[in-house]
Each structure stands twice: as C-alpha cells, then as structure tokens.
Amino acid sequence: VWADPGHNILFTRDYASVQSLIRHLKSQRVTHVLINYRYGFPTREQATGSGAIIYQAIDEGALAEVFPEGGVFNGVAIYQVN
C-alpha cells in the first residue's frame, strides 16, 4: 500500500497514539511497513504528528525492525506490525 501523503487517504492520517496506528494497520490486514527514509520521511528530530507516532511505535516495539535501514537498499527499512 503506497501511503505517501496525497496518494492514499486510507493510511495518510493523523494517529492519536501508537495503539490507534497499530489497530488501524491490523484492521486493514497490514503485516509489514516499509519506510523509505531517503525520500520525504522526516528525521526523528523533525517528526511531528504521525511521523512522531511511527518513531514511538518503533521505540516501543509495536513496529519491529526486520530489515534495517542502511542495508542492501540504503535508506529503506521494513518493520513487522506487532
């Protein structure tokens, strides 16, 4: 699912919490999330709204890294939805 802002309104929304993000992903049967840090995704320091929630989900283990950023596809990471 391509979820860049403006491309998919089902996923480009503001989430109030990690729990609301994970609940929504699971309701749509999403099992993994790919984040392309090279193009448009804010840095941790710049993240607000849903970007900040995504970083919080990673920190809390709600999104578990299965393919690290900086690997074969530099700038891209894959996370499992827990």
C-alpha positions as semicolon CSV with decimal commas, in nm:
position;residue;x (nm);y (nm);z (nm)
1;V;0,000;0,000;0,000
2;W;0,154;0,326;-0,106
3;A;0,079;0,569;0,177
4;D;0,261;0,890;0,094
5;P;0,053;1,198;0,175
6;G;-0,197;1,260;-0,101
7;H;-0,164;0,913;-0,254
8;N;-0,374;0,705;-0,017
9;I;-0,616;0,873;0,220
10;L;-0,687;0,541;0,394
11;F;-0,341;0,550;0,553
12;T;-0,231;0,913;0,537
13;R;-0,399;1,040;0,850
14;D;-0,300;1,165;1,190
15;Y;-0,299;0,897;1,455
16;A;-0,356;0,996;1,817
17;S;-0,142;0,717;1,960
18;V;0,072;0,416;1,880
19;Q;-0,225;0,198;1,968
20;S;-0,451;0,374;1,717
21;L;-0,187;0,338;1,442
22;I;-0,133;-0,033;1,509
23;R;-0,507;-0,100;1,547
24;H;-0,573;0,067;1,210
25;L;-0,292;-0,121;1,032
26;K;-0,416;-0,453;1,170
27;S;-0,777;-0,373;1,073
28;Q;-0,653;-0,337;0,714
29;R;-0,456;-0,665;0,742
30;V;-0,122;-0,486;0,708
31;T;0,155;-0,707;0,848
32;H;0,467;-0,510;0,748
33;V;0,557;-0,147;0,689
34;L;0,830;-0,023;0,455
35;I;0,973;0,318;0,533
36;N;1,188;0,494;0,277
37;Y;1,391;0,731;0,491
38;R;1,568;0,877;0,186
39;Y;1,264;1,039;0,029
40;G;1,036;1,260;0,232
41;F;1,011;1,077;0,565
42;P;1,110;1,320;0,841
43;T;1,408;1,261;1,063
44;R;1,335;1,166;1,421
45;E;1,417;1,522;1,528
46;Q;1,186;1,678;1,268
47;A;0,896;1,433;1,300
48;T;0,558;1,560;1,415
49;G;0,211;1,406;1,407
50;S;0,202;1,058;1,259
51;G;0,575;1,064;1,184
52;A;0,644;1,105;1,555
53;I;0,393;0,827;1,632
54;I;0,577;0,595;1,392
55;Y;0,908;0,662;1,567
56;Q;0,737;0,600;1,901
57;A;0,593;0,271;1,767
58;I;0,944;0,164;1,666
59;D;1,083;0,259;2,008
60;E;0,807;0,065;2,186
61;G;0,842;-0,244;1,963
62;A;0,496;-0,209;1,809
63;L;0,683;-0,188;1,477
64;A;0,972;-0,436;1,493
65;E;1,260;-0,393;1,250
66;V;1,309;-0,695;1,024
67;F;1,521;-0,526;0,755
68;P;1,744;-0,247;0,882
69;E;1,779;0,091;0,722
70;G;2,119;0,113;0,560
71;G;2,118;-0,249;0,446
72;V;2,114;-0,362;0,084
73;F;1,862;-0,091;-0,008
74;N;2,026;0,201;0,167
75;G;1,768;0,430;0,322
76;V;1,484;0,176;0,334
77;A;1,374;-0,028;0,636
78;I;1,100;-0,286;0,685
79;Y;0,909;-0,332;1,011
80;Q;0,671;-0,603;1,125
81;V;0,345;-0,484;1,280
82;N;0,319;-0,634;1,630
